[in-house]
């Protein structure tokens, strides 16, 4: 017996047990409402999606072509429409996630208004957005299943039993819009206890995966800006453990932790690491400090700090801000140590923040990490902070120049120019860009590719196009031709915005609750009927 039919039968038996007072409860209506809500709590969502991610990670380990992807979303509706589009175009959501960007939370969701990506927004807004995203994804399930239920009623009314069985099979094998969210907790918003408390809120909202970075909480910067300050390894490992304890406390035994390192672009540290013996983690961290070795106390000025390193006295270079500086050129070595240490202490995935999208650069670091941790895997930020066009055109230019090919027709610094769009170089660069995710997953251990804030940019671009036409000479045609006509022809569900917002679900529920007395919105005077 199918799940749909068995659910109806179960509720029918329950109604029989409850007697005459349940006489107006229709088992099939109750079964439909139950199937429209597959997750009773958001902790159920976290547990379900942790299993999904673990399965995907194992499949990637066996075959690097099976990488995963996501787009950053700053509102529940945006996340919902992304998943509806994925199901429409590809028939399933397999290996497609959502990303929750701290940058977009700061820029778009703070009560203070738009803020830079410096952890100045309210802590709770991250958990609030996770909860909102899953509320909208659950509503997408209810919306799509509602259409199946209505189609089932139509098939029965037409006496088409084959169609009825086909629709019930679709209901029984329904794939939810609820997918994993990789949630950005920034640097933890305080000490390890603060990180633990916030991690619990994120998990309770539905997060199965938390991404945390090794910057100093109160000095945190966007990964693609200057002024980043990292913390010693032991401080960061305490926060990784705090996230793991949060998962375990809430019963998400296989929750996923992404350890992000900003060391490639961070030249500063706030503190000297604690070390008790040569070669320990603290000693390795301090070995990267810039400074001078001294052999006399006469070389110590008032307020100087001196530590023992490599068997000698080191006077680290301290800036006026009180921060300490790392030696130039040590970024990659620090990244490798950060990553190995994180994986050896409870992290599941890595995030290396780079200054450009270059497969060779990423692979160079990952291969060093894999010498110690063979199954090391990355979450990689396909960042809008990169000028992708210019980067790949310059990569092709450099490759050609190295091969001895004549590049005199191209200005390397000016390759962004539109005149290069249809050139051999421009076309090859686009091909490299198109293949970047496949290549990076095969050659550089990238398990998950994400774009942090694409919908921030798409919202701005589409709004600019509409505003330009609507407030200009096009008037109403700007909306009709630029939006609605495309919605209709591309089969975008939002063209029936009342239905998308739940009007049909509400009508059906009214009928469940009140029968023929229900006052429904979807009658002949509903203008949505114009769209078929």
N, C-alpha and C positions, 0 to 999 in steps of 0.2 A: 504494500500500500504506500502511496506517495506521502511525503511530509504534509502536503496540503490536506489531503483527504484524512490522514491520521490525526492531524490537529483538529479538524472539524469533529471527527468521531470522539476524540478525547473530551472536547467541550460539551458535546451532546450527552455523553455519559455523566459529566459533572452536572449539567442542567437537570438531568433526570434524578440525580441524587438529591439535589437541592429542592426539588418539588415545585409546586404550583407557583410559588413566588418568583421563579425564574422563567415563567412561561413565555415572556416576551423577549427573552434573550435568544437571539438567533446564532447558533453555533458557527455558521459560516462567516457571519459578520465578525464575531469575536476572533475567529481564526485569522481573518484578514488583518485585523488590527494587531494581533500578536506577531504575525509575520512581517508587518511593516516596521516593527521595532525589534531588530535583531539583537540589540545590546541594551540591557536594562540599566547599566551604569557605565560611566566612562572608564572605570577601572576594568570592566569587561573589555572595553575597546583596547586599552593598553595591553592587556594580557593576550588578546587575539593577535594584535599587530606585532607584538614582540616575537611571537611564533612565526609570523610571516617573514619578518626580517631575518630571523635565524635560518629559516629555510632558504631564503634568497642568498644569504652569505655562504651557505654550504654549496649551493648550486654554482655560485661564482667561483668558489675554490676549485670546483671540478671543471669549470668551463668559463674562461674569462670573457667570452662573448655575451654571457648572461649578466651583464651589469644592470644597475638600477638607475632611475632618474627621478628628478622632481623639479618643480618650479616653486619659487617663493610666493606666498599669498598673504595679504594683509587684511583680508576680510573673509568672513565665512562664505559669503555669496561668491566671491572670486574663486575660492577653493572648490566650492560646489560646482560651479560652471566648468572649471577645469576638468573635474572628474567626469561630469556628464559628457563633455566633449571627447575625452579619452574613450569612454565606453561606446560612444556613437561611432567614432572613427576606427577603433581597433577591436571592439567587441568584448574587451576585458581590461581590467586594471592591473594585471600582473606586472610587478616590478616598477610600477609608477607610484611615487609617494607624493607627499606635500612637504615643503620646507617652511619653517617659521623663522623668519629673519629678525634678529635683534635690531638691525639697521632700520627695517621698515616699521617695527614697533615704535622705535624712537621717533622716526620721521612722521608717522601717520596716526599713531594710536595713543600718544601721551596726552594727559589733560593739560600739560604745560604748553601744548602746541608742538610744532615741528622742532625736533631736537637733533643735534649731532649724535653719532653712534658712540656715545661715551658712558653708557649705563646710567644716564641721568633720569630715565623714565621710571615710572612706578613699577616695582617688582611684579605686582599682581597682574599687570596688563598682559604679560606673557601667558600665564595660565588662563586668563580670560579669553585670549584669542584662540588658544587650543580648544577650549570648551565651545567657543562660538563656531569654529571650523567643523567640529564634530557634530554640533547641532544641525548645521546646514547639510552636512553629508548624510546624516540620518534622515533628514527631510527629503533629500534626493532619493533615497531608498523608498520612502513612503510614496513619493510622487510617481516614481516609475512603476512600482508595484500596483498603485491605484489604477494606472492605465491598463495593466495586465488584468486586474480584476474586472474592470469595465469591459475589456475585450472578451473575457470569459463569459460574462453575462450576455453579451451580444451573440456569442457562438451558441450558447444554450437556447437563446430566443429564436435563433435561426435553425435550431435542430441539427447543428453541425457537430457531431460527436468527435470526429477526427480533429477538428480545430480546437474543440474543448480540451482534448487530451494533449494536444500540442502546447496549448497555453499553460496547462497545469504542469507540464514538464518544464516549461520556462520558469514558472514560479518555484518549483522544487529545486532547480539548479541555478537559482538567482545568485548573481555575484554582487556583493555590496559595494557601494561607493566609499565605504569607510576603509581607508588605507593608512599606512604608517605616516606619522609626522615626525620629522627630525626637528627637535625644538632647541632653539638657541638660548642658553642660559647665561650668555656672555661669560664673564669671569667669575660668576657665582654671587655677585652682589654682596660681597662682604667676606667674612671668615668662613671656615668650613661648616660651622653650625648654621650660618645664614644660607649657605649653599644647600645644605641638607633640607632645611625648612622649605626653601623655594622649590627644590627638586620634588618634594612630596606634593606640593600644589600642582606642579606640571603633570605629574603622573596621575594624580587624582582627576585631572582634567582630561586625561586620555593619552598622554605622551608615553610611547614605548621606547623612545630614543631621545637622549639628552646630549647635546653638544656643549662642551665647556672648554674654555681657552686658558692659556697659561700667562695671560697678562695680569698685572696688578689691578684689583677691582676698582680702586679709586683713581687710577691713572689710565683706565681702559680707553683705547682708541680704536677706530675702524681699522681693520686689517690692511687696508690699502691707503692709509695715511701715515704720516711720520709721527714720531714721538711715542712709539710703543715701548712699554716697560714690562719685562718679564719677571716672574717670581722663581725662586729656587725650586728644584724638583720636589723636595719633601712637602713644600707648601701646596704644590699642585696635586701631588698624589693624595694628600689629605682630602682634597675636594673631590677627586675621583672616588675615593672610598666613601665619602659622604653621599654621593649620588647612588653608589651601589647599595649602601644601607637603606636609603630611601626606597629603592626598588624592592629590596627584600622585605622591608617592614610592611609594604603594601601588597605583598604576594605576587609581585611580578618578578619571578625568579630568573627569567631570561631577558630582562631589560637590557637595552643596548646603550653603551656609553661611547661617545665620540670625543677623543682627546685632540684638541686643536693646538698646534704650536704656531706662534707668531714670531719665532726666533729668527727666521730668515730676514725679516725686515726690522727687527727690534735690536737696537744697539745699546740698550740701557737695562739696568736692574736696580730695583729699589733697595735691595739689601744684599749683604754678603751671606752666603749660605753657611749654616752650621756644619762643621766637620769635626770628627773625633779621631780620624786616622787617615793616613795618606791613601789616596785612591778611592775613598768612599764618594757617594754621590755629591756631597757638599764640596769636597775637594775638587772633583771633576768640574763642577759648575764654576768654582772660583778660579780654576786654571784659565778660564776664558777672559778674566778681567784684564783690562788694560792698566798699565801702571809701570812702575820702575822697581827693580830689585835694589835693595840698599844693604850696606854692610856696616853702617854706623848710625847711632842715634842722633848724630849731628845732622843727618839728612832728614830728620823728622821735624816738620813745622807744627806750630800750634794748631790743634784740631785735626791733624792727619790721622788716618786709620792705617794700621799696619797688620798684615796677617802673614802666617807662615804658609808658603806654597812651594812645592817642588824642593823642599828642604832648605829654602832660602826665605828671607824676609821680603815681602812684596808690599809696596805702598800703592794701593789702587788709585786710579785717577777718579776723583770725585768732583762732580760739577757743582755749580753754585746752587742748583736745586736740591743738592744732597744726594742725587742719584749717582750711581757708579756706571762707568762706561766699559763696554766689552771691546776687546781687540778687533780691529778691522779685519774682515775676511773670515771671521769665525762662525758666521751665521749658519752655513750648511752643516758644520760639525755639531753645532748646538741643536739644530733641528733633528739630526739623526739620534743624538743622545736623548733628546726630549721624547722622541717617538718610541725608541726601544724601552726606555724607562716606563713610559705610560702603559705600553702593552704588557710589560712584565709585572705591572701592578694594578691590573683590573680593567683597563680600557679594552674595548672590543674593536674599535675602528679609529683611524687617524685622519686628521685634517691638517694639511700643510698649506699655509697661506703663502702664495708666491706672488711675485711682482709682474709675472707675465704667463700666458698659457703656452708653455713649451714642454712637449712630451719628453724630450731628452733631459731637460733639467729635472723634471719630476722623477723620471726613471732613475737618474743618477743617485738621488737621495733614497728612493724606495729600495733599490737594489742593495744599498748598504744596510738598510734596516732589515731586509730579508735574510741577510747573512746571519743575523742573530734570531730573528723571528720569521721563519719561512712563510707563514700564511698572513703576513701583514697586509692590510687592505686600507685603502683611502676613501674618504669622502672628499670630493674635490669641488671647489667653488669656481664654476664657470662664470666669473664675475663680470657684471656690467661696468666695473671700474677699469677693465682692460679695454683698450681700443683694439678690438678683435681684427678689424680690417687691416689696420696699420701693422699690428703684430705679425700676422701671417704673411702679409706682403713683404715685410722686412725679413722674415724667416726664409722665404723663397729667394729673395734677393741675395741673402748671405750664403745660402746653399749653392746658388748658381755661381756666385763669385768664387766660392771655394773650389768648385768644379772647373773653374777657368772659363766659364761661359761669359760672353759679352753682355754686360749689364749697363752699357753706356747710355742706353735709351731711357733709363729709369733714374729718377732722383730719389735716393733712399729716404731722405728726410721728408719728401713730399709725396710719398706713395699713397696717401689718403685721397689724393686728387681724383676727381671723377673721371678724368681722361684715361686713367689706368684700368677702369672697370672691365673693358672688353679686350684687354691685352692678354697675351699668353701668361704673363706673370699674375695678373689679377685673377684670371680664371683658375690657375693652379692654386693660388692662395685660398680661393673659395673652396676648392676641393679639399685642401688640407683642413680648413675650418670644418667642413662638413664631416670629415672623418676623424676629427679630433677626439671625440668621446670613445669611438671604437678603438682608435690607436692607443689612447691613454689607458684604457681598461686592459688591453692586451699587453702593453709594454711597460706600464708604470703602476700596475696594481690598483687602479681606480675601480672600486666596487660601486660607488654611487656618484653620479654627476648631478649637480644642481646649479640652477641660476638663482642667486639670492633674492634679487628684487626685480624680476622681469615685469611683473604686473604693475609695479610703480610706474615703469616706463610706458607700458602699453596704455595704461589709463591716461597718462599725460598726452601721448601721441594721438589717441583717438579723440580725446576732448579737444585738442588743438585743431584737428581736422574739422570736427563738427562746428566749433565756434567760428572758425574762419569762414565757412560757408553760410551758416545759419544767420549770423549777424552781418553778413555781406550780401552780395547780389543774389546768391542762390536761395536764400530764405528757407522756406519749408522743404524745398527739394533737397537741401543738404542732408536733412534727416531722412527723408523718404528714400533717396537714392543711395545715400552713404551708409544708412543703418538698416531701416526696416526692410527694404527690398532685398538686401543681402541676407538678413535674418531669414526671411521667407524662403529664398532660393537655396540657402545653405542648410536649412532645416534646424535653425537655432531655436531651442525650446523657449527661450525668453520672449519670442514674438507673441506668445500667449502668456503674457506676464501674470495675469490673474491665476491661471492654472499653475504656473511655476511657483507662485506664492502660496499655493495650497487651497485655492478656492474649490476645486473639484473634490479634494479630500474632505474639506469641510462640509460640502453638500452631501457626500455619501455618509458621513458621520451623522449629520442631521437626520437622514433617513433611518439610520440604525437606531437612533435614540428616540425619534418621534414618529416614525412611520409616515403615513400619508399626510400627517399634519405638518411635516417639515416645510419650512419656507426656504427654498433653495435659490441660489444666485445664478445657476447655469441654465436658465430658461431661454425662450426664443428671443428675448430682448437683450441677451448678453452679447455685447459687441465682439467678444472673442470668437463668436461663430463665424465672423468674416474671414477667419484664417483657416477654416476647414476643420 
